Amino acid sequence: MDDPRTAPCCDVTRVHDQLVDQVRREMPDEDTLYDLTELFHVFGDSTRMRILYALFASELCVCDIAALLGLSQSAISHQLRLLKNTRLVTSRREGKTVFYSLADDHVKTIIDQGLEHVHE
């Protein structure tokens, strides 16, 4: 008897060419998939998630976020740089102070949908 862990999942001599071609046409290109992977990688850090949640409520400067999360300004600046590079947050300068906010509503939507999935 074959071991079910090593048995083939389907008859590999009968590929469903039409279906494979259809899925191939609908798949994003490799560069797009790489960018999507990087985006989800950024969401994979609890400090960055806490920063994003803080920015749901209000536009904040680095020192405000650091005080709120109990982390150093340096640590917050590093995380904000990553969030800004992936276009999840944006910044504006007011005198010497830089304020950060969510880049757009998509950021909150992505996180809200993730939370909905987690709570199911």
DSSP file (Angstrom, degrees, kcal/mol; ACC not computed):
  #  RESIDUE AA STRUCTURE BP1 BP2  ACC     N-H-->O    O-->H-N    N-H-->O    O-->H-N    TCO  KAPPA ALPHA  PHI   PSI    X-CA   Y-CA   Z-CA
    1    1 A M              0   0    0      0, 0.0     2,-0.1     0, 0.0     0, 0.0   0.000 360.0 360.0 360.0 138.1    0.0    0.0    0.0
    2    2 A D        -     0   0    0      1,-0.1     5,-0.1     2,-0.0     3,-0.0  -0.411 360.0-113.1 -71.1 144.8    1.3    3.5   -0.9
    3    3 A D    >>  -     0   0    0      1,-0.1     3,-1.7    -2,-0.1     4,-1.3  -0.695  22.1-142.5 -74.3 120.9    2.2    5.9    1.9
    4    4 A P  T 34 S+     0   0    0      0, 0.0    -1,-0.1     0, 0.0    -2,-0.0   0.729  98.1  62.4 -61.9 -20.6   -0.5    8.7    1.6
    5    5 A R  T 34 S+     0   0    0      1,-0.2    -2,-0.0    -3,-0.0    -3,-0.0   0.748 115.2  30.4 -75.4 -21.6    2.2   11.3    2.5
    6    6 A T  T <4 S+     0   0    0     -3,-1.7    -1,-0.2     2,-0.1     3,-0.1   0.466  92.2 111.7-114.5  -4.9    4.2   10.4   -0.6
    7    7 A A  S  < S-     0   0    0     -4,-1.3     0, 0.0     1,-0.1     0, 0.0  -0.437  78.7-100.5 -69.6 142.8    1.5    9.4   -3.0
    8    8 A P        -     0   0    0      0, 0.0    -1,-0.1     0, 0.0    -2,-0.1  -0.321  21.8-136.7 -63.1 147.5    0.9   11.8   -5.9
    9    9 A C  S    S+     0   0    0      1,-0.1     2,-0.3    -3,-0.1    -2,-0.1   0.702  81.3   1.7 -80.7 -18.9   -2.1   14.1   -5.4
   10   10 A C  S    S-     0   0    0      0, 0.0     2,-1.0     0, 0.0    -1,-0.1  -0.963  92.2 -77.1-156.4 170.6   -3.3   13.6   -9.0
   11   11 A D    >   -     0   0    0     -2,-0.3     3,-1.8     1,-0.2    -2,-0.0  -0.657  40.1-162.1 -76.3 105.5   -2.5   11.8  -12.2
   12   12 A V  T 3  S+     0   0    0     -2,-1.0     3,-0.2     1,-0.3    -1,-0.2   0.570  83.2  68.1 -71.1  -7.9    0.4   13.8  -13.5
   13   13 A T  T 3  S+     0   0    0      1,-0.2     2,-0.5    -3,-0.0    -1,-0.3   0.585  95.4  59.6 -84.7  -8.5    0.0   12.4  -17.0
   14   14 A R  S <  S+     0   0    0     -3,-1.8     2,-0.3     2,-0.0    -1,-0.2  -0.752  70.3 179.2-122.0  83.2   -3.3   14.2  -17.4
   15   15 A V        -     0   0    0     -2,-0.5     2,-1.6    -3,-0.2     3,-0.2  -0.654  32.7-128.1 -83.8 139.3   -2.7   18.0  -17.0
   16   16 A H     >  -     0   0    0     -2,-0.3     4,-2.6     1,-0.2     5,-0.2  -0.644  31.9-177.5 -87.3  82.2   -5.8   20.2  -17.4
   17   17 A D  H  > S+     0   0    0     -2,-1.6     4,-2.8     1,-0.2     5,-0.2   0.849  74.7  50.6 -55.0 -45.0   -4.2   22.4  -20.0
   18   18 A Q  H  > S+     0   0    0      1,-0.2     4,-2.3     2,-0.2    -1,-0.2   0.928 113.6  45.3 -61.5 -45.1   -7.1   24.8  -20.4
   19   19 A L  H  > S+     0   0    0     -3,-0.2     4,-2.6     2,-0.2     5,-0.2   0.920 113.2  49.7 -65.1 -44.2   -7.4   25.4  -16.7
   20   20 A V  H  X S+     0   0    0     -4,-2.6     4,-2.4     1,-0.2    -2,-0.2   0.919 112.2  48.5 -61.2 -44.0   -3.7   25.8  -16.2
   21   21 A D  H  X S+     0   0    0     -4,-2.8     4,-2.1    -5,-0.2    -1,-0.2   0.895 111.0  50.6 -63.6 -40.4   -3.5   28.3  -19.1
   22   22 A Q  H  X S+     0   0    0     -4,-2.3     4,-1.6    -5,-0.2    -2,-0.2   0.937 112.6  45.2 -63.2 -47.4   -6.5   30.3  -17.7
   23   23 A V  H  X S+     0   0    0     -4,-2.6     4,-1.3     1,-0.2    -2,-0.2   0.905 110.9  54.4 -64.3 -40.6   -4.9   30.5  -14.2
   24   24 A R  H  < S+     0   0    0     -4,-2.4     3,-0.4     1,-0.2    -1,-0.2   0.901 108.0  49.6 -59.4 -42.1   -1.5   31.5  -15.7
   25   25 A R  H  < S+     0   0    0     -4,-2.1    -1,-0.2     1,-0.2    -2,-0.2   0.834 112.3  48.2 -65.7 -32.7   -3.2   34.4  -17.6
   26   26 A E  H  < S+     0   0    0     -4,-1.6    -1,-0.2    -5,-0.1    -2,-0.2   0.649  90.1  99.0 -84.7 -16.2   -4.9   35.6  -14.5
   27   27 A M  S  < S-     0   0    0     -4,-1.3     3,-0.1    -3,-0.4     6,-0.0  -0.476  78.8-114.7 -73.9 140.6   -1.8   35.5  -12.2
   28   28 A P        -     0   0    0      0, 0.0    -1,-0.1     0, 0.0    -2,-0.1  -0.291  40.7 -92.9 -65.5 159.8    0.1   38.8  -11.6
   29   29 A D     >  -     0   0    0      1,-0.1     4,-2.2     4,-0.0     5,-0.2  -0.222  39.3-100.8 -70.6 167.7    3.6   39.0  -13.0
   30   30 A E  H  > S+     0   0    0      1,-0.2     4,-2.4     2,-0.2     5,-0.2   0.857 120.8  54.2 -61.0 -39.2    6.6   38.1  -10.8
   31   31 A D  H  > S+     0   0    0      2,-0.2     4,-2.4     1,-0.2    -1,-0.2   0.910 109.8  47.5 -62.8 -41.5    7.4   41.7  -10.0
   32   32 A T  H  > S+     0   0    0      2,-0.2     4,-2.3     1,-0.2    -2,-0.2   0.910 111.9  49.5 -65.7 -42.5    3.9   42.4   -8.7
   33   33 A L  H  X S+     0   0    0     -4,-2.2     4,-2.3     2,-0.2    -2,-0.2   0.873 110.1  51.8 -64.9 -36.5    3.9   39.2   -6.7
   34   34 A Y  H  X S+     0   0    0     -4,-2.4     4,-2.4     2,-0.2    -2,-0.2   0.940 110.1  48.3 -63.6 -46.5    7.3   40.2   -5.2
   35   35 A D  H  X S+     0   0    0     -4,-2.4     4,-2.1     1,-0.2    -2,-0.2   0.893 111.5  50.4 -61.0 -39.9    5.9   43.7   -4.2
   36   36 A L  H  X S+     0   0    0     -4,-2.3     4,-2.3     2,-0.2    -1,-0.2   0.898 109.0  51.5 -64.7 -41.0    2.9   42.0   -2.7
   37   37 A T  H  X S+     0   0    0     -4,-2.3     4,-1.9     1,-0.2    -2,-0.2   0.912 109.5  49.7 -61.8 -43.1    5.1   39.7   -0.7
   38   38 A E  H  X S+     0   0    0     -4,-2.4     4,-1.8     2,-0.2    -2,-0.2   0.891 108.5  53.9 -62.8 -40.2    7.1   42.6    0.6
   39   39 A L  H  X S+     0   0    0     -4,-2.1     4,-1.3     1,-0.2    -2,-0.2   0.942 110.9  44.4 -59.8 -48.5    3.9   44.4    1.6
   40   40 A F  H  < S+     0   0    0     -4,-2.3     4,-0.5     1,-0.2    -1,-0.2   0.813 107.6  59.9 -69.3 -28.3    2.7   41.5    3.7
   41   41 A H  H >< S+     0   0    0     -4,-1.9     3,-1.2     1,-0.2    -1,-0.2   0.904 102.0  53.7 -61.8 -40.6    6.2   41.1    5.2
   42   42 A V  H >< S+     0   0    0     -4,-1.8     3,-0.7     1,-0.3    -1,-0.2   0.873 105.0  53.7 -62.5 -37.3    5.9   44.6    6.5
   43   43 A F  T 3< S+     0   0    0     -4,-1.3    -1,-0.3     1,-0.2    -2,-0.2   0.615  90.9  81.5 -70.4 -11.0    2.6   43.7    8.2
   44   44 A G  T <  S+     0   0    0     -3,-1.2     2,-0.4    -4,-0.5    -1,-0.2   0.159  74.4  82.9 -84.7  20.1    4.4   40.8    9.9
   45   45 A D    <>  -     0   0    0     -3,-0.7     4,-2.1     1,-0.1     5,-0.2  -0.988  67.0-148.8-127.6 126.3    5.9   42.8   12.7
   46   46 A S  H  > S+     0   0    0     -2,-0.4     4,-2.4     1,-0.2     5,-0.2   0.830  98.0  55.4 -66.4 -31.8    3.9   43.7   15.8
   47   47 A T  H  > S+     0   0    0      2,-0.2     4,-2.2     1,-0.2    -1,-0.2   0.937 109.4  46.6 -64.7 -44.7    5.7   47.0   16.4
   48   48 A R  H  > S+     0   0    0      1,-0.2     4,-2.5     2,-0.2    -2,-0.2   0.890 111.5  52.0 -64.0 -37.6    4.8   48.2   12.9
   49   49 A M  H  X S+     0   0    0     -4,-2.1     4,-2.5     2,-0.2    -1,-0.2   0.907 108.7  50.6 -64.4 -39.9    1.2   47.0   13.5
   50   50 A R  H  X S+     0   0    0     -4,-2.4     4,-2.2     2,-0.2    -2,-0.2   0.899 110.1  50.3 -64.1 -39.7    1.0   49.0   16.7
   51   51 A I  H  X S+     0   0    0     -4,-2.2     4,-2.2     2,-0.2    -2,-0.2   0.935 110.2  49.4 -62.8 -45.8    2.3   52.1   14.9
   52   52 A L  H  X S+     0   0    0     -4,-2.5     4,-1.0     1,-0.2    -2,-0.2   0.911 110.1  51.1 -60.7 -41.9   -0.3   51.7   12.2
   53   53 A Y  H >X S+     0   0    0     -4,-2.5     4,-0.9     1,-0.2     3,-0.6   0.903 108.4  51.8 -62.2 -40.2   -3.0   51.3   14.8
   54   54 A A  H >X S+     0   0    0     -4,-2.2     4,-1.4     1,-0.2     3,-0.6   0.897 108.3  51.8 -61.6 -39.1   -1.8   54.5   16.5
   55   55 A L  H 3< S+     0   0    0     -4,-2.2    47,-0.5     1,-0.2    -1,-0.2   0.651  95.6  69.5 -75.9 -14.4   -2.0   56.2   13.2
   56   56 A F  H << S+     0   0    0     -4,-1.0    -1,-0.2    -3,-0.6    -2,-0.2   0.905 106.0  41.5 -60.0 -40.2   -5.6   55.0   12.7
   57   57 A A  H << S-     0   0    0     -4,-0.9     2,-0.3    -3,-0.6    -2,-0.2   0.855 128.6 -18.9 -79.2 -37.5   -6.6   57.4   15.5
   58   58 A S     <  -     0   0    0     -4,-1.4     2,-0.3    42,-0.0    -1,-0.2  -0.996  66.0 -90.2-166.2 156.5   -4.5   60.4   14.7
   59   59 A E        -     0   0    0     -2,-0.3     2,-0.3    -3,-0.1    42,-0.2  -0.633  55.4-176.8 -69.8 133.9   -1.6   61.9   12.8
   60   60 A L  E     -A  100   0A   0     40,-2.1    40,-3.5    -2,-0.3     2,-0.2  -0.951  24.7-128.9-138.7 154.5    1.4   61.7   15.2
   61   61 A C  E  >  -A   99   0A   0     -2,-0.3     4,-2.3    38,-0.3     5,-0.2  -0.533  39.9 -99.7 -93.6 170.0    5.1   62.7   15.3
   62   62 A V  H  > S+     0   0    0     36,-0.6     4,-2.7     1,-0.2     5,-0.2   0.898 122.4  51.6 -56.8 -44.8    7.9   60.2   16.2
   63   63 A C  H  > S+     0   0    0      1,-0.2     4,-2.1     2,-0.2    -1,-0.2   0.866 109.4  50.5 -66.3 -34.3    8.1   61.4   19.8
   64   64 A D  H  > S+     0   0    0     -3,-0.2     4,-2.5     2,-0.2    -1,-0.2   0.930 112.7  45.9 -65.6 -45.0    4.3   60.9   20.3
   65   65 A I  H  X S+     0   0    0     -4,-2.3     4,-2.6     2,-0.2     6,-0.2   0.907 111.9  52.0 -64.5 -41.8    4.4   57.4   18.9
   66   66 A A  H  X>S+     0   0    0     -4,-2.7     5,-1.7    -5,-0.2     4,-1.4   0.920 112.1  45.6 -60.9 -44.5    7.5   56.5   21.0
   67   67 A A  H  <5S+     0   0    0     -4,-2.1    -2,-0.2     1,-0.2    -1,-0.2   0.913 113.5  50.1 -64.8 -42.5    5.8   57.7   24.2
   68   68 A L  H  <5S+     0   0    0     -4,-2.5    -2,-0.2     1,-0.2    -1,-0.2   0.900 120.3  34.0 -62.3 -43.0    2.6   55.9   23.3
   69   69 A L  H  <5S-     0   0    0     -4,-2.6    -1,-0.2    -5,-0.2    -2,-0.2   0.527 105.0-121.8 -95.0  -6.7    4.3   52.6   22.6
   70   70 A G  T  <5S+     0   0    0     -4,-1.4     2,-0.3     1,-0.3    -3,-0.2   0.862  70.4 123.0  69.7  35.7    7.1   52.8   25.2
   71   71 A L      < -     0   0    0     -5,-1.7    -1,-0.3    -6,-0.2    -2,-0.1  -0.793  67.2 -89.2-123.5 166.3    9.9   52.5   22.6
   72   72 A S     >  -     0   0    0     -2,-0.3     4,-2.1     1,-0.1     5,-0.2  -0.377  30.6-121.5 -73.5 154.7   12.8   54.7   21.7
   73   73 A Q  H  > S+     0   0    0      1,-0.2     4,-2.9     2,-0.2     5,-0.2   0.857 114.9  57.0 -61.9 -34.4   12.5   57.4   19.0
   74   74 A S  H  > S+     0   0    0      2,-0.2     4,-2.2     1,-0.2    -1,-0.2   0.924 106.7  47.4 -62.7 -45.1   15.2   55.7   17.1
   75   75 A A  H  > S+     0   0    0      2,-0.2     4,-2.0     1,-0.2    -2,-0.2   0.907 114.0  47.5 -63.4 -41.8   13.3   52.4   17.0
   76   76 A I  H  X S+     0   0    0     -4,-2.1     4,-2.9     2,-0.2     5,-0.2   0.924 110.1  52.3 -65.7 -44.5   10.1   54.2   15.9
   77   77 A S  H  X S+     0   0    0     -4,-2.9     4,-2.1     1,-0.2    -2,-0.2   0.900 108.5  51.5 -58.7 -41.7   12.0   56.1   13.2
   78   78 A H  H  X S+     0   0    0     -4,-2.2     4,-1.6     2,-0.2    -1,-0.2   0.935 112.7  44.4 -60.7 -47.0   13.4   52.9   11.8
   79   79 A Q  H  X S+     0   0    0     -4,-2.0     4,-2.4     1,-0.2    -2,-0.2   0.889 111.6  53.1 -67.2 -39.0   10.0   51.3   11.6
   80   80 A L  H  X S+     0   0    0     -4,-2.9     4,-2.7     1,-0.2    -1,-0.2   0.871 104.6  56.2 -63.7 -36.1    8.4   54.4   10.1
   81   81 A R  H  X S+     0   0    0     -4,-2.1     4,-2.4    -5,-0.2    -1,-0.2   0.921 109.3  46.1 -61.4 -43.4   11.1   54.4    7.4
   82   82 A L  H  X S+     0   0    0     -4,-1.6     4,-1.4     2,-0.2    -2,-0.2   0.916 113.6  48.7 -64.2 -42.9   10.1   50.9    6.5
   83   83 A L  H  <>S+     0   0    0     -4,-2.4     5,-2.7     1,-0.2     6,-1.0   0.874 112.9  47.8 -65.2 -37.0    6.4   51.8    6.5
   84   84 A K  H ><5S+     0   0    0     -4,-2.7     3,-1.7     4,-0.2    -1,-0.2   0.889 106.8  56.5 -70.9 -39.3    7.0   54.9    4.4
   85   85 A N  H 3<5S+     0   0    0     -4,-2.4    -1,-0.2     1,-0.3    -2,-0.2   0.802 109.1  47.0 -62.8 -28.8    9.1   52.9    1.9
   86   86 A T  T 3<5S-     0   0    0     -4,-1.4    -1,-0.3    -5,-0.1    -2,-0.2   0.254 116.4-117.5 -96.3  11.7    6.2   50.6    1.3
   87   87 A R  T < 5S+     0   0    0     -3,-1.7    -3,-0.2     2,-0.2    -2,-0.1   0.775  80.9 122.2  59.9  31.5    3.9   53.6    1.0
   88   88 A L  S   <S+     0   0    0     -5,-2.7    15,-2.7    -6,-0.2    16,-0.4   0.743  75.5  29.6 -89.9 -27.7    1.8   52.6    4.0
   89   89 A V  E     -B  102   0A   0     -6,-1.0     2,-0.3    13,-0.3    13,-0.2  -0.909  67.8-159.6-127.5 159.1    2.4   55.9    5.8
   90   90 A T  E     -B  101   0A   0     11,-2.7    11,-2.2    -2,-0.3     2,-0.3  -0.862   9.7-147.4-129.5 165.8    3.1   59.4    4.6
   91   91 A S  E     -B  100   0A   0     -2,-0.3     2,-0.3     9,-0.2     9,-0.2  -0.934   9.7-168.5-136.0 158.3    4.6   62.4    6.3
   92   92 A R  E     -B   99   0A   0      7,-2.1     7,-3.2    -2,-0.3     2,-0.4  -0.991  20.7-130.0-143.7 146.5    4.4   66.1    6.4
   93   93 A R  E     -B   98   0A   0     -2,-0.3     2,-0.4     5,-0.2     5,-0.2  -0.798  18.5-178.7-100.8 135.7    6.7   68.7    8.0
   94   94 A E  E >  S-B   97   0A   0      3,-3.4     3,-1.8    -2,-0.4     2,-0.4  -0.884  70.3 -54.4-130.1  99.5    5.5   71.4   10.3
   95   95 A G  T 3  S-     0   0    0     -2,-0.4     0, 0.0     1,-0.3     0, 0.0  -0.562 121.0 -20.9  65.7-124.6    8.5   73.5   11.3
   96   96 A K  T 3  S+     0   0    0     -2,-0.4     2,-0.4    -3,-0.1    -1,-0.3   0.527 122.3  91.6 -91.0  -7.4   11.1   71.0   12.7
   97   97 A T  E <   - B   0  94A   0     -3,-1.8    -3,-3.4   -36,-0.0     2,-0.5  -0.736  61.1-154.4 -96.5 135.4    8.4   68.4   13.5
   98   98 A V  E     - B   0  93A   0     -2,-0.4   -36,-0.6    -5,-0.2     2,-0.4  -0.932  10.9-157.8-107.2 126.6    7.5   65.6   11.0
   99   99 A F  E     -AB  61  92A   0     -7,-3.2    -7,-2.1    -2,-0.5     2,-0.3  -0.846   4.6-152.6-105.9 140.7    4.0   64.2   11.4
  100  100 A Y  E     +AB  60  91A   0    -40,-3.5   -40,-2.1    -2,-0.4     2,-0.3  -0.855  18.8 164.4-113.8 146.7    3.1   60.8   10.1
  101  101 A S  E     - B   0  90A   0    -11,-2.2   -11,-2.7    -2,-0.3   -45,-0.1  -0.946  47.3 -74.2-148.9 167.8   -0.3   59.4    9.0
  102  102 A L  E     - B   0  89A   0    -47,-0.5   -13,-0.3    -2,-0.3     3,-0.1  -0.414  39.5-132.3 -64.0 142.3   -1.7   56.5    7.1
  103  103 A A  S    S-     0   0    0    -15,-2.7     2,-0.3     1,-0.2   -14,-0.2   0.869  75.0 -28.4 -67.4 -37.1   -1.0   56.9    3.4
  104  104 A D  S >> S-     0   0    0    -16,-0.4     3,-1.0   -14,-0.0     4,-0.6  -0.961  70.8 -83.3-166.1 178.1   -4.6   56.1    2.4
  105  105 A D  H 3> S+     0   0    0     -2,-0.3     4,-2.2     1,-0.2     5,-0.2   0.707 111.7  75.9 -68.5 -20.4   -7.8   54.2    3.4
  106  106 A H  H 3> S+     0   0    0      1,-0.2     4,-2.7     2,-0.2    -1,-0.2   0.862  88.5  59.1 -60.0 -34.9   -6.5   50.9    1.9
  107  107 A V  H <> S+     0   0    0     -3,-1.0     4,-2.0     1,-0.2    -1,-0.2   0.945 108.7  42.5 -60.9 -49.3   -4.1   50.4    4.8
  108  108 A K  H  X S+     0   0    0     -4,-0.6     4,-3.1     1,-0.2    -1,-0.2   0.892 113.1  54.2 -64.3 -39.3   -6.9   50.4    7.3
  109  109 A T  H  X S+     0   0    0     -4,-2.2     4,-2.5     2,-0.2     5,-0.2   0.916 107.5  49.8 -61.4 -44.3   -9.0   48.2    5.1
  110  110 A I  H  X S+     0   0    0     -4,-2.7     4,-2.0     2,-0.2    -1,-0.2   0.930 115.4  43.0 -60.7 -45.9   -6.3   45.6    4.8
  111  111 A I  H  X S+     0   0    0     -4,-2.0     4,-2.7    -5,-0.2    -2,-0.2   0.908 112.5  52.6 -69.8 -41.4   -5.8   45.5    8.5
  112  112 A D  H  X S+     0   0    0     -4,-3.1     4,-2.3     1,-0.2    -1,-0.2   0.904 110.8  48.0 -60.1 -40.9   -9.6   45.5    9.2
  113  113 A Q  H  X S+     0   0    0     -4,-2.5     4,-2.1    -5,-0.2    -1,-0.2   0.889 110.6  51.5 -67.9 -38.1  -10.0   42.5    6.9
  114  114 A G  H  X S+     0   0    0     -4,-2.0     4,-2.4    -5,-0.2    -2,-0.2   0.924 110.7  48.4 -61.4 -44.1   -7.1   40.7    8.5
  115  115 A L  H  X S+     0   0    0     -4,-2.7     4,-2.4     2,-0.2    -2,-0.2   0.902 108.6  53.5 -63.1 -41.2   -8.7   41.2   11.9
  116  116 A E  H  X S+     0   0    0     -4,-2.3     4,-0.5     1,-0.2    -1,-0.2   0.914 110.3  47.9 -59.8 -42.0  -12.1   40.0   10.7
  117  117 A H  H >< S+     0   0    0     -4,-2.1     3,-0.9     1,-0.2    -2,-0.2   0.912 111.0  50.5 -64.6 -42.8  -10.4   36.8    9.4
  118  118 A V  H 3< S+     0   0    0     -4,-2.4    -2,-0.2     1,-0.2    -1,-0.2   0.860 110.6  49.9 -63.3 -36.3   -8.5   36.3   12.8
  119  119 A H  H 3<        0   0    0     -4,-2.4    -1,-0.2     1,-0.2    -2,-0.2   0.502 360.0 360.0 -84.2  -3.6  -11.8   36.8   14.7
  120  120 A E    <<        0   0    0     -3,-0.9    -1,-0.2    -4,-0.5    -2,-0.1   0.514 360.0 360.0 -68.0 360.0  -13.8   34.2   12.6
